[in-house]
Amino acid sequence: MKKTIALGIVFMFVMMSFTSISGIQINNQTIKSSGRDDILYVGGSGEGNYSKIQDAIDNASDGDTVFVYDDSSPYFERIWIDKSINLIGEDKNTTIINDSRDYLVIGIRGNDVNISGFNIQNDGIPHFTRMGVSIYSPSININIYNNIISKNNVGIKLDDEYGALKIRIYDNIIVENGEYGIDNLVERKNSVIEIKHNIISNNDVGIVRGKSLIYGNHISNNSRGIYIIGGVGSIIHHNNILLNDVGLLIVNVVGSYIYKNNLFYKVYEGYKL
């Protein structure tokens, strides 16, 4: 039987502290290491630095770090990652990747990939389905953290069509994406999607579809904050879901656990949603 739950709240809270990860230190930024510690530099004025991010990725080996300086930003290119690397921007506010010519800014298919420190945006032709980050299966141990992801049609898209995904999305600012902040198409029981400590605001829908562990997020000013459609349920707890047209909408889902969220509805003239 089709069941619909529409919920919404009040209360604002301070985002939980940034998760620390041991690894390489560059400019006071911690980079998670997945093996080797070779660092390839993009931008800046150093001798031998690459001018394009994709060129550095193509020449990197598994376990390497590609570090991107912000003084050569914005980088107008499409990025494809199919090896185990750390891709680190100098500053998420000023290290911009913007592929206005294509439908995708960063695509990932592989294992042990960490992306941090970027402003990822795609403001190309309006009728294109433009994505900031798209993660294709099978992909294991993918970490997307401490980025700004904005001005895309879809901020982050996840799809486990060909195998399991194991992904963590945390400490990001995901705002002003035209359709979805996070579009989660994951249905496999052995996929693990963890979405935590993000600011997800001013998108059409904050988080849509799929099974996920969703906690500690600030989700506000979207038409729908969280919209889960069908399949195996999610675990949703300790989120601030504020001032959305509809805070939480769950349709035809089996076995969701929803607890300890702060929900606050938008107030319209004459009535509450």
C-alpha positions as a Markdown table, in Angstrom:
| # | Residue | x | y | z |
|---|---|---|---|---|
| 1 | Met | 0.0 | 0.0 | 0.0 |
| 2 | Lys | 1.3 | 3.4 | -0.9 |
| 3 | Lys | 2.1 | 5.4 | 2.2 |
| 4 | Thr | 3.0 | 9.1 | 2.2 |
| 5 | Ile | 4.6 | 10.9 | 5.2 |
| 6 | Ala | 5.0 | 14.6 | 5.0 |
| 7 | Leu | 6.8 | 16.2 | 7.9 |
| 8 | Gly | 8.4 | 19.5 | 8.6 |
| 9 | Ile | 10.1 | 21.7 | 12.0 |
| 10 | Val | 11.8 | 24.4 | 14.0 |
| 11 | Phe | 15.2 | 25.0 | 15.4 |
| 12 | Met | 18.5 | 25.9 | 14.0 |
| 13 | Phe | 21.8 | 24.3 | 15.0 |
| 14 | Val | 25.4 | 24.7 | 14.4 |
| 15 | Met | 26.9 | 22.3 | 11.9 |
| 16 | Met | 28.9 | 19.5 | 13.5 |
| 17 | Ser | 32.6 | 19.8 | 13.5 |
| 18 | Phe | 34.6 | 18.8 | 10.5 |
| 19 | Thr | 35.7 | 15.2 | 10.5 |
| 20 | Ser | 39.5 | 14.8 | 10.8 |
| 21 | Ile | 41.3 | 12.3 | 8.7 |
| 22 | Ser | 44.9 | 11.3 | 9.0 |
| 23 | Gly | 47.1 | 11.8 | 6.0 |
| 24 | Ile | 49.2 | 14.3 | 4.0 |
| 25 | Gln | 49.3 | 17.9 | 5.2 |
| 26 | Ile | 49.2 | 20.7 | 2.5 |
| 27 | Asn | 48.6 | 24.4 | 3.6 |
| 28 | Asn | 47.1 | 23.2 | 6.9 |
| 29 | Gln | 44.7 | 20.9 | 5.0 |
| 30 | Thr | 44.6 | 17.2 | 5.8 |
| 31 | Ile | 44.6 | 14.9 | 2.9 |
| 32 | Lys | 43.6 | 11.3 | 3.4 |
| 33 | Ser | 46.3 | 9.0 | 2.0 |
| 34 | Ser | 45.4 | 5.8 | 0.2 |
| 35 | Gly | 48.9 | 4.4 | -0.2 |
| 36 | Arg | 51.7 | 6.3 | -1.9 |
| 37 | Asp | 52.4 | 9.9 | -1.1 |
| 38 | Asp | 53.5 | 11.4 | -4.5 |
| 39 | Ile | 51.9 | 14.8 | -5.1 |
| 40 | Leu | 51.2 | 16.3 | -8.5 |
| 41 | Tyr | 50.6 | 20.0 | -8.6 |
| 42 | Val | 48.2 | 21.9 | -10.9 |
| 43 | Gly | 48.2 | 25.7 | -11.4 |
| 44 | Gly | 50.5 | 28.0 | -9.4 |
| 45 | Ser | 54.0 | 29.0 | -10.5 |
| 46 | Gly | 56.0 | 25.9 | -9.5 |
| 47 | Glu | 58.3 | 24.4 | -12.1 |
| 48 | Gly | 56.7 | 21.3 | -13.7 |
| 49 | Asn | 53.2 | 22.1 | -12.4 |
| 50 | Tyr | 50.4 | 21.0 | -14.7 |
| 51 | Ser | 48.0 | 23.6 | -16.2 |
| 52 | Lys | 45.1 | 21.2 | -16.5 |
| 53 | Ile | 43.7 | 19.0 | -13.7 |
| 54 | Gln | 42.9 | 16.1 | -16.1 |
| 55 | Asp | 46.5 | 16.0 | -17.3 |
| 56 | Ala | 47.7 | 15.5 | -13.8 |
| 57 | Ile | 45.1 | 12.8 | -13.1 |
| 58 | Asp | 46.1 | 11.0 | -16.2 |
| 59 | Asn | 49.8 | 11.0 | -15.1 |
| 60 | Ala | 49.0 | 10.0 | -11.5 |
| 61 | Ser | 49.3 | 6.5 | -10.1 |
| 62 | Asp | 47.1 | 4.8 | -7.5 |
| 63 | Gly | 47.6 | 6.4 | -4.1 |
| 64 | Asp | 48.9 | 9.7 | -5.5 |
| 65 | Thr | 47.5 | 13.2 | -4.6 |
| 66 | Val | 46.7 | 15.8 | -7.2 |
| 67 | Phe | 46.8 | 19.2 | -5.5 |
| 68 | Val | 45.1 | 22.1 | -7.3 |
| 69 | Tyr | 46.1 | 25.8 | -6.6 |
| 70 | Asp | 43.4 | 28.4 | -6.7 |
| 71 | Asp | 45.4 | 31.2 | -8.3 |
| 72 | Ser | 44.9 | 29.6 | -11.7 |
| 73 | Ser | 41.1 | 29.2 | -11.1 |
| 74 | Pro | 38.6 | 28.8 | -12.6 |
| 75 | Tyr | 39.5 | 25.6 | -14.4 |
| 76 | Phe | 37.2 | 25.1 | -17.4 |
| 77 | Glu | 37.4 | 21.3 | -17.9 |
| 78 | Arg | 35.6 | 18.1 | -17.5 |
| 79 | Ile | 37.3 | 15.7 | -15.0 |
| 80 | Trp | 37.2 | 11.9 | -15.2 |
| 81 | Ile | 38.7 | 9.7 | -12.4 |
| 82 | Asp | 39.1 | 6.0 | -12.8 |
| 83 | Lys | 42.0 | 5.4 | -10.4 |
| 84 | Ser | 42.6 | 5.6 | -6.6 |
| 85 | Ile | 43.7 | 9.2 | -6.0 |
| 86 | Asn | 43.2 | 12.2 | -3.8 |
| 87 | Leu | 42.0 | 15.2 | -5.7 |
| 88 | Ile | 42.4 | 18.3 | -3.4 |
| 89 | Gly | 41.7 | 21.9 | -4.0 |
| 90 | Glu | 43.6 | 24.7 | -2.2 |
| 91 | Asp | 40.4 | 26.5 | -1.0 |
| 92 | Lys | 36.8 | 25.4 | -1.6 |
| 93 | Asn | 35.7 | 29.0 | -2.0 |
| 94 | Thr | 38.2 | 29.9 | -4.7 |
| 95 | Thr | 39.3 | 26.7 | -6.4 |
| 96 | Ile | 36.6 | 26.5 | -9.0 |
| 97 | Ile | 36.0 | 23.8 | -11.6 |
| 98 | Asn | 33.3 | 24.9 | -14.1 |
| 99 | Asp | 32.6 | 22.9 | -17.2 |
| 100 | Ser | 30.0 | 25.1 | -18.9 |
| 101 | Arg | 30.5 | 23.2 | -22.2 |
| 102 | Asp | 29.5 | 19.7 | -21.1 |
| 103 | Tyr | 26.9 | 17.9 | -19.0 |
| 104 | Leu | 29.3 | 16.8 | -16.2 |
| 105 | Val | 32.0 | 18.4 | -14.2 |
| 106 | Ile | 33.5 | 15.4 | -12.3 |
| 107 | Gly | 32.8 | 11.7 | -13.1 |
| 108 | Ile | 34.1 | 8.9 | -11.0 |
| 109 | Arg | 34.2 | 5.1 | -11.5 |
| 110 | Gly | 36.7 | 3.3 | -9.3 |
| 111 | Asn | 37.8 | 2.7 | -5.7 |
| 112 | Asp | 39.5 | 4.8 | -3.0 |
| 113 | Val | 38.9 | 8.3 | -4.4 |
| 114 | Asn | 38.8 | 11.4 | -2.2 |
| 115 | Ile | 37.7 | 14.8 | -3.5 |
| 116 | Ser | 37.9 | 17.9 | -1.3 |
| 117 | Gly | 38.4 | 21.7 | -1.4 |
| 118 | Phe | 36.6 | 22.6 | -4.6 |
| 119 | Asn | 33.8 | 24.8 | -5.8 |
| 120 | Ile | 32.1 | 22.6 | -8.4 |
| 121 | Gln | 29.7 | 24.2 | -10.7 |
| 122 | Asn | 28.3 | 23.8 | -14.2 |
| 123 | Asp | 26.3 | 26.7 | -15.6 |
| 124 | Gly | 26.1 | 25.5 | -19.2 |
| 125 | Ile | 23.3 | 25.4 | -21.7 |
| 126 | Pro | 20.0 | 25.3 | -19.8 |
| 127 | His | 18.4 | 22.3 | -21.5 |
| 128 | Phe | 21.3 | 20.0 | -20.7 |
| 129 | Thr | 21.1 | 17.8 | -17.7 |
| 130 | Arg | 24.1 | 19.2 | -16.0 |
| 131 | Met | 25.7 | 17.4 | -13.0 |
| 132 | Gly | 28.4 | 18.5 | -10.6 |
| 133 | Val | 29.6 | 15.1 | -9.5 |
| 134 | Ser | 28.4 | 11.8 | -10.9 |
| 135 | Ile | 29.6 | 8.5 | -9.3 |
| 136 | Tyr | 29.1 | 5.4 | -11.3 |
| 137 | Ser | 29.1 | 1.8 | -10.0 |
| 138 | Pro | 30.9 | -0.2 | -9.1 |
| 139 | Ser | 32.8 | 2.3 | -6.9 |
| 140 | Ile | 34.0 | 1.6 | -3.3 |
| 141 | Asn | 35.3 | 3.9 | -0.7 |
| 142 | Ile | 34.5 | 7.3 | -2.3 |
| 143 | Asn | 34.7 | 10.4 | -0.1 |
| 144 | Ile | 33.3 | 13.7 | -1.2 |
| 145 | Tyr | 33.9 | 16.3 | 1.5 |
| 146 | Asn | 34.5 | 20.0 | 2.2 |
| 147 | Asn | 33.3 | 21.2 | -1.2 |
| 148 | Ile | 30.9 | 23.8 | -2.5 |
| 149 | Ile | 28.6 | 22.2 | -5.1 |
| 150 | Ser | 26.3 | 24.7 | -6.8 |
| 151 | Lys | 24.7 | 26.0 | -10.0 |
| 152 | Asn | 24.3 | 22.5 | -11.5 |
| 153 | Asn | 21.0 | 20.9 | -12.5 |
| 154 | Val | 22.0 | 18.0 | -10.1 |
| 155 | Gly | 24.7 | 18.6 | -7.5 |
| 156 | Ile | 25.7 | 14.9 | -6.9 |
| 157 | Lys | 24.3 | 11.9 | -8.7 |
| 158 | Leu | 24.8 | 8.3 | -7.5 |
| 159 | Asp | 23.9 | 5.2 | -9.5 |
| 160 | Asp | 24.6 | 1.5 | -8.5 |
| 161 | Glu | 23.2 | 0.0 | -11.7 |
| 162 | Tyr | 26.3 | -2.2 | -12.4 |
| 163 | Gly | 27.5 | -2.9 | -8.8 |
| 164 | Ala | 27.6 | -1.7 | -5.3 |
| 165 | Leu | 28.6 | 1.8 | -4.2 |
| 166 | Lys | 30.2 | 2.6 | -0.9 |
| 167 | Ile | 30.2 | 6.4 | -0.6 |
| 168 | Arg | 30.5 | 9.1 | 2.1 |
| 169 | Ile | 29.3 | 12.7 | 1.3 |
| 170 | Tyr | 30.0 | 15.0 | 4.2 |
| 171 | Asp | 30.8 | 18.6 | 5.3 |
| 172 | Asn | 29.8 | 20.0 | 1.9 |
| 173 | Ile | 27.8 | 23.0 | 1.0 |
| 174 | Ile | 25.2 | 21.9 | -1.7 |
| 175 | Val | 23.2 | 24.9 | -2.8 |
| 176 | Glu | 21.3 | 26.4 | -5.7 |
| 177 | Asn | 21.2 | 23.3 | -7.9 |
| 178 | Gly | 18.2 | 23.6 | -10.3 |
| 179 | Glu | 16.7 | 20.1 | -9.7 |
| 180 | Tyr | 18.3 | 18.0 | -7.0 |
| 181 | Gly | 21.1 | 18.6 | -4.5 |
| 182 | Ile | 21.7 | 14.9 | -4.2 |
| 183 | Asp | 20.1 | 12.4 | -6.6 |
| 184 | Asn | 20.5 | 9.0 | -5.1 |
| 185 | Leu | 19.5 | 6.2 | -7.5 |
| 186 | Val | 20.9 | 3.5 | -5.2 |
| 187 | Glu | 18.8 | 0.4 | -4.6 |
| 188 | Arg | 21.2 | -2.5 | -3.9 |
| 189 | Lys | 21.2 | -3.8 | -0.4 |
| 190 | Asn | 25.0 | -4.1 | -0.3 |
| 191 | Ser | 25.5 | -0.4 | -1.2 |
| 192 | Val | 26.3 | 1.9 | 1.6 |
| 193 | Ile | 25.6 | 5.7 | 1.2 |
| 194 | Glu | 26.3 | 8.0 | 4.1 |
| 195 | Ile | 25.2 | 11.6 | 3.8 |
| 196 | Lys | 26.2 | 13.6 | 6.9 |
| 197 | His | 27.0 | 17.1 | 8.2 |
| 198 | Asn | 26.2 | 18.9 | 4.9 |
| 199 | Ile | 24.4 | 22.2 | 4.3 |
| 200 | Ile | 21.8 | 21.4 | 1.6 |
| 201 | Ser | 19.8 | 24.6 | 0.7 |
| 202 | Asn | 18.0 | 26.4 | -2.0 |
| 203 | Asn | 17.8 | 23.5 | -4.4 |
| 204 | Asp | 14.5 | 22.3 | -5.9 |
| 205 | Val | 14.8 | 19.0 | -3.9 |
| 206 | Gly | 17.5 | 18.6 | -1.3 |
| 207 | Ile | 17.9 | 14.8 | -1.3 |
| 208 | Val | 15.8 | 12.5 | -3.6 |
| 209 | Arg | 15.3 | 8.7 | -3.9 |
| 210 | Gly | 17.4 | 5.8 | -2.8 |
| 211 | Lys | 18.5 | 4.1 | 0.5 |
| 212 | Ser | 20.8 | 6.2 | 2.6 |
| 213 | Leu | 22.1 | 6.9 | 6.1 |
| 214 | Ile | 21.2 | 10.6 | 6.4 |
| 215 | Tyr | 22.2 | 12.4 | 9.6 |
| 216 | Gly | 23.5 | 15.7 | 11.0 |
| 217 | Asn | 22.6 | 17.7 | 7.9 |
| 218 | His | 21.1 | 21.2 | 7.7 |
| 219 | Ile | 18.4 | 21.0 | 5.0 |
| 220 | Ser | 16.6 | 24.3 | 4.3 |
| 221 | Asn | 14.7 | 26.4 | 1.8 |
| 222 | Asn | 14.2 | 23.6 | -0.8 |
| 223 | Ser | 10.8 | 22.8 | -2.3 |
| 224 | Arg | 11.2 | 19.4 | -0.7 |
| 225 | Gly | 13.9 | 18.8 | 1.9 |
| 226 | Ile | 14.2 | 15.0 | 1.7 |
| 227 | Tyr | 12.1 | 13.0 | -0.8 |
| 228 | Ile | 12.5 | 9.2 | -0.6 |
| 229 | Ile | 10.6 | 7.3 | -3.3 |
| 230 | Gly | 10.1 | 3.5 | -3.2 |
| 231 | Gly | 12.5 | 0.7 | -2.3 |
| 232 | Val | 14.2 | -0.3 | 0.9 |
| 233 | Gly | 14.1 | 2.4 | 3.6 |
| 234 | Ser | 16.6 | 4.9 | 4.8 |
| 235 | Ile | 17.8 | 5.9 | 8.3 |
| 236 | Ile | 17.2 | 9.6 | 8.8 |
| 237 | His | 18.2 | 11.2 | 12.2 |
| 238 | His | 19.5 | 14.3 | 13.9 |
| 239 | Asn | 18.9 | 16.5 | 10.9 |
| 240 | Asn | 17.7 | 20.1 | 10.9 |
| 241 | Ile | 15.0 | 20.2 | 8.2 |
| 242 | Leu | 13.9 | 23.8 | 8.1 |
| 243 | Leu | 11.8 | 26.2 | 6.0 |
| 244 | Asn | 11.2 | 23.8 | 3.1 |
| 245 | Asp | 7.9 | 23.7 | 1.3 |
| 246 | Val | 7.7 | 20.1 | 2.3 |
| 247 | Gly | 10.3 | 19.0 | 4.9 |
| 248 | Leu | 10.2 | 15.2 | 4.6 |
| 249 | Leu | 8.2 | 13.2 | 2.0 |
| 250 | Ile | 8.4 | 9.4 | 1.9 |
| 251 | Val | 6.4 | 7.4 | -0.7 |
| 252 | Asn | 5.9 | 3.7 | -0.9 |
| 253 | Val | 9.0 | 2.8 | 1.2 |
| 254 | Val | 9.5 | -0.2 | 3.4 |
| 255 | Gly | 11.4 | -0.1 | 6.7 |
| 256 | Ser | 12.6 | 3.5 | 7.1 |
| 257 | Tyr | 13.8 | 4.7 | 10.5 |
| 258 | Ile | 13.2 | 8.4 | 11.2 |
| 259 | Tyr | 14.0 | 9.9 | 14.6 |
| 260 | Lys | 15.4 | 12.9 | 16.5 |
| 261 | Asn | 15.1 | 15.3 | 13.6 |
| 262 | Asn | 14.2 | 19.0 | 14.0 |
| 263 | Leu | 11.4 | 19.8 | 11.6 |
| 264 | Phe | 10.0 | 23.3 | 10.9 |
| 265 | Tyr | 7.4 | 24.0 | 8.2 |
| 266 | Lys | 7.2 | 27.1 | 6.1 |
| 267 | Val | 4.3 | 29.3 | 7.2 |
| 268 | Tyr | 2.1 | 30.6 | 4.4 |
| 269 | Glu | -0.5 | 33.2 | 4.7 |
| 270 | Gly | -3.6 | 31.7 | 6.4 |
| 271 | Tyr | -2.2 | 28.2 | 6.8 |
| 272 | Lys | 0.7 | 25.8 | 7.4 |
| 273 | Leu | 1.8 | 23.1 | 5.1 |
